[in-house]
């Protein structure tokens, strides 16, 4: 979906809304991003096992919207160095949140299930990544992140959250020595979310493109997107100039 007709193949529009406007403003943003009316299987990837889990109000508003369109919504996460998904689902009361949907929404630990080895073209850090088969089976991927500071990547937001779909144990040992900015850029080559929802304090940024979402979210978080190495890498891998992209992004306030 080319919102700017600029030939970049990048949807350069992002929507910014206040959490006080939930759920209506989120619905408007998701509609504007072209979420289909009928979906079979939707995978929602929240940052459950990281430092910045989702606001329950945002997650509920998102699930309310998706169950109207999808036969099944799976909220999936892989384990991190610190946490197991099942423990975090329980600690964050996610079992209670999804129970109201009568089986239309389920929680799933994506770490130990069936995996697919996906080749990374011209990888900066890796040649392939183990990804959940469910990711490839889903017909829609929703990336739900909350921006925060990160010691290895300056920020963690939409793009960094996708690293949580790598279905491998001991990820810190396996991937951090390779340089996390480079790994995040490699993940972005093979995992392409359909819509991205990023919390920034009392605001929410919604965009079709994770790079655009992170540019807008980082600016609102007080971080210059040009200072974030993995944003530069992802732009370069697409043949884009990040500085020009930052200037071209259109922010729509809802």
Backbone torsions as a table, in degrees:
resi	resn	phi	psi	omega
1	UNK	NA	110.5	-177.1
2	UNK	-97.3	104.8	-174.9
3	UNK	-84.6	-12.4	-173.9
4	UNK	-121.3	-5.4	-179.7
5	UNK	52.4	38.6	-177.4
6	UNK	-98.3	-1.1	178.5
7	UNK	79.5	-0.1	-179.1
8	UNK	-78.6	-18.6	-173.5
9	UNK	71.6	23.9	-178.7
10	UNK	-123.2	129.3	175.4
11	UNK	-78.5	102.2	-168.5
12	UNK	-89.8	14.1	-179.5
13	UNK	-106.4	135.8	174.8
14	UNK	-125.9	146.9	-179.1
15	UNK	-111.3	133.3	-179.2
16	UNK	-119.4	128.7	-179.0
17	UNK	-136.6	158.0	176.1
18	UNK	-88.5	143.0	176.7
19	UNK	-61.2	-23.8	177.3
20	UNK	-66.9	-17.0	179.2
21	UNK	-92.0	4.2	177.4
22	UNK	-67.7	146.8	-1.1
23	UNK	-93.1	-7.6	-170.2
24	UNK	-61.3	-44.5	-177.1
25	UNK	-66.1	-36.0	177.4
26	UNK	-65.5	-40.9	176.6
27	UNK	-59.3	-44.0	-179.8
28	UNK	-62.1	-42.0	-179.8
29	UNK	-66.1	-43.5	-180.0
30	UNK	-66.6	-39.3	175.1
31	UNK	-59.9	-43.8	-178.6
32	UNK	-64.7	-28.1	177.6
33	UNK	-82.0	-1.5	172.9
34	UNK	83.2	29.9	176.6
35	UNK	-61.6	126.3	-177.5
36	UNK	-63.1	155.3	179.3
37	UNK	-75.9	-28.7	-177.8
38	UNK	-127.9	122.3	-179.7
39	UNK	-134.0	149.8	178.7
40	UNK	-87.6	-62.0	-176.1
41	UNK	-132.6	120.7	177.4
42	UNK	-110.5	131.2	173.3
43	UNK	-105.3	122.7	174.9
44	UNK	-104.4	125.2	179.2
45	UNK	-110.5	97.7	173.2
46	UNK	-91.8	162.0	177.9
47	UNK	-87.8	71.0	-175.0
48	UNK	-78.8	-38.3	-174.4
49	UNK	-96.5	9.6	176.9
50	UNK	-102.2	-163.8	-178.0
51	UNK	-78.8	-18.2	-168.7
52	UNK	-128.3	78.5	-179.8
53	UNK	-72.3	163.3	-175.7
54	UNK	-72.9	152.2	170.2
55	UNK	-67.2	126.2	-179.2
56	UNK	-55.4	-33.0	179.9
57	UNK	-65.5	-38.1	178.3
58	UNK	-69.6	-43.5	179.6
59	UNK	-61.8	-43.9	179.1
60	UNK	-61.6	-45.7	179.9
61	UNK	-61.2	-39.4	178.9
62	UNK	-66.6	-45.6	-179.7
63	UNK	-66.1	-40.1	176.5
64	UNK	-55.3	-41.7	-179.5
65	UNK	-68.2	-45.2	-173.2
66	UNK	-71.7	-36.0	-177.5
67	UNK	-68.2	-18.2	174.6
68	UNK	-73.2	-16.3	-173.9
69	UNK	-116.6	-26.0	-170.7
70	UNK	-109.8	146.4	172.7
71	UNK	-68.4	-38.9	180.0
72	UNK	-146.1	136.5	174.4
73	UNK	-116.9	125.0	176.2
74	UNK	-109.8	124.4	172.7
75	UNK	-95.6	108.2	-171.1
76	UNK	-121.6	148.0	-179.7
77	UNK	-152.1	152.9	171.9
78	UNK	-107.3	162.7	-178.4
79	UNK	-72.4	152.4	175.0
80	UNK	-113.2	-178.4	176.8
81	UNK	-60.2	-32.7	-174.1
82	UNK	-92.7	-32.8	-165.1
83	UNK	-135.8	150.9	167.3
84	UNK	-99.0	140.7	-177.7
85	UNK	-55.8	-44.9	-177.0
86	UNK	-59.6	-40.4	178.6
87	UNK	-64.7	-39.9	-180.0
88	UNK	-72.8	-37.5	175.3
89	UNK	-56.1	-42.4	-178.8
90	UNK	-70.2	-46.3	-177.1
91	UNK	-63.4	-32.1	-178.2
92	UNK	-93.8	7.5	178.7
93	UNK	60.8	29.7	-178.8
94	UNK	-71.3	-29.0	176.7
95	UNK	-62.0	-39.4	177.5
96	UNK	-67.1	-40.3	-178.2
97	UNK	-62.3	-44.5	-175.6
98	UNK	-81.3	-14.3	-176.0
99	UNK	-65.1	-22.9	-176.0
100	UNK	-76.3	-8.6	-174.7
101	UNK	-96.3	7.6	171.9
102	UNK	58.6	40.8	178.1
103	UNK	86.7	-2.8	178.7
104	UNK	-77.9	-16.9	177.9
105	UNK	-128.0	132.6	176.5
106	UNK	-133.8	154.0	176.9
107	UNK	-97.7	141.3	-177.5
108	UNK	-145.3	132.6	170.1
109	UNK	-81.7	114.4	-175.7
110	UNK	-88.9	2.1	-173.9
111	UNK	-69.9	-49.0	-170.2
112	UNK	-98.0	-2.0	-178.0
113	UNK	-78.1	-173.5	178.9
114	UNK	-58.4	139.6	-177.0
115	UNK	-125.9	159.8	174.9
116	UNK	-128.6	131.0	175.4
117	UNK	-82.7	116.8	-176.1
118	UNK	-109.7	124.5	178.8
119	UNK	-71.3	139.1	177.7
120	UNK	-102.2	114.3	-179.2
121	UNK	-68.9	127.7	178.0
122	UNK	50.1	51.5	-177.3
123	UNK	-64.1	141.4	176.3
124	UNK	-79.8	-34.6	-175.0
125	UNK	-124.6	-29.8	-175.6
126	UNK	-137.0	158.0	177.0
127	UNK	-96.3	-20.1	179.4
128	UNK	-156.6	164.6	179.4
129	UNK	-138.1	138.8	173.6
130	UNK	-84.0	118.0	-177.8
131	UNK	-119.7	149.6	179.1
132	UNK	-62.7	137.7	176.7
133	UNK	-59.6	-32.7	179.6
134	UNK	-58.3	-34.1	178.4
135	UNK	-61.1	-41.5	-179.8
136	UNK	-75.9	-26.6	179.9
137	UNK	-80.1	-26.7	-178.9
138	UNK	-67.2	144.1	176.9
139	UNK	-97.2	2.8	176.7
140	UNK	-157.2	133.9	-180.0
141	UNK	-118.9	121.6	177.2
142	UNK	-108.4	122.8	-176.8
143	UNK	-101.3	111.4	-176.6
144	UNK	-112.6	112.9	-175.6
145	UNK	-130.5	162.0	170.6
146	UNK	-128.4	122.0	-174.2
147	UNK	-68.3	145.1	175.8
148	UNK	-161.6	170.1	176.8
149	UNK	-74.5	150.4	179.6
150	UNK	-143.0	132.6	-175.1
151	UNK	-66.6	-25.7	-176.7
152	UNK	-97.3	-27.5	-172.0
153	UNK	-126.8	16.2	-179.1
154	UNK	69.4	-57.7	174.6
155	UNK	-129.9	157.4	165.5
156	UNK	-121.3	124.9	-179.9
157	UNK	-149.5	-132.8	-173.8
158	UNK	-63.0	-51.4	-176.0
159	UNK	-66.5	-44.9	179.7
160	UNK	-64.6	-33.3	179.6
161	UNK	-61.7	-29.0	-179.5
162	UNK	-67.3	-22.4	174.9
163	UNK	-59.5	-27.5	177.9
164	UNK	-68.0	-4.1	173.6
165	UNK	-91.8	-5.5	176.1
166	UNK	-71.9	115.3	-171.4
167	UNK	-91.2	70.7	179.5
168	UNK	-137.7	144.7	174.0
169	UNK	-86.2	160.1	179.4
170	UNK	57.8	44.0	-175.8
171	UNK	-64.4	-32.6	-179.0
172	UNK	-59.9	-46.8	-178.7
173	UNK	-68.8	-37.1	-173.9
174	UNK	-77.8	-34.4	-169.5
175	UNK	-116.8	-34.6	-175.9
176	UNK	-60.0	-39.3	178.3
177	UNK	-63.1	-17.3	-179.8
178	UNK	-82.0	-8.9	-177.2
179	UNK	96.7	108.5	-171.4
180	UNK	-68.1	-32.7	176.3
181	UNK	-60.4	-41.3	179.9
182	UNK	-67.7	-40.1	178.6
183	UNK	-64.7	-44.4	178.8
184	UNK	-59.0	-41.7	178.0
185	UNK	-63.1	-36.8	177.8
186	UNK	-67.6	-42.2	177.7
187	UNK	-58.9	-40.1	-178.4
188	UNK	-63.7	-20.9	178.5
189	UNK	-72.9	-26.4	-172.7
190	UNK	-119.2	-15.7	177.2
191	UNK	-113.6	115.7	-173.1
192	UNK	-125.7	95.2	-180.0
193	UNK	-64.6	150.9	179.5
194	UNK	-83.2	-31.2	175.3
195	UNK	-151.2	148.6	-175.2
196	UNK	-125.7	130.9	179.5
197	UNK	-122.4	116.1	-174.8
198	UNK	-123.3	121.0	175.8
199	UNK	-80.1	135.7	175.4
200	UNK	-133.2	90.2	-176.6
201	UNK	61.8	-123.4	-179.4
202	UNK	-86.9	5.9	-179.3
203	UNK	-115.1	164.8	175.1
204	UNK	-132.7	131.8	175.7
205	UNK	-105.2	131.2	179.3
206	UNK	-125.2	129.7	-179.9
207	UNK	-153.6	151.5	177.5
208	UNK	-71.2	-28.8	-174.9
209	UNK	-109.0	129.7	-178.2
210	UNK	-66.4	-31.3	177.7
211	UNK	-67.0	-43.4	177.1
212	UNK	-63.9	-42.8	178.1
213	UNK	-58.6	-42.6	-178.2
214	UNK	-72.2	-34.2	175.9
215	UNK	-60.2	-49.2	-177.9
216	UNK	-69.6	-43.0	-179.1
217	UNK	-63.6	-42.5	-178.8
218	UNK	-65.1	-40.1	177.7
219	UNK	-61.4	-43.0	-179.0
220	UNK	-73.0	-20.1	176.9
221	UNK	-84.7	-9.8	179.6
222	UNK	91.4	18.8	179.0
223	UNK	-116.4	130.7	177.1
224	UNK	-67.8	118.2	-179.3
225	UNK	-59.7	-24.9	179.0
226	UNK	-69.8	-14.9	179.5
227	UNK	-90.0	-4.3	-176.7
228	UNK	-96.4	112.8	-170.7
229	UNK	-62.1	-40.8	-176.3
230	UNK	-71.4	-25.0	173.5
231	UNK	-66.4	-42.3	177.0
232	UNK	-62.2	-42.6	-178.0
233	UNK	-64.7	-44.6	-179.9
234	UNK	-62.5	-42.0	177.0
235	UNK	-61.9	-46.6	179.7
236	UNK	-60.1	-41.2	-178.8
237	UNK	-64.9	-21.6	177.0
238	UNK	-95.3	0.2	-177.5
239	UNK	76.5	27.0	-177.6
240	UNK	-112.1	152.7	172.7
241	UNK	-94.9	117.8	-174.5
242	UNK	-62.1	-40.4	-179.2
243	UNK	-60.7	-42.7	178.1
244	UNK	-66.3	-38.2	179.0
245	UNK	-64.5	-43.0	178.4
246	UNK	-57.1	-41.6	179.8
247	UNK	-68.9	-30.3	-173.4
248	UNK	-86.3	-19.0	-176.1
249	UNK	-62.5	134.2	177.6
250	UNK	-103.7	126.8	179.1
251	UNK	-105.7	124.6	179.0
252	UNK	-110.4	123.3	-179.5
253	UNK	-91.6	127.3	179.6
254	UNK	-108.7	NA	NA
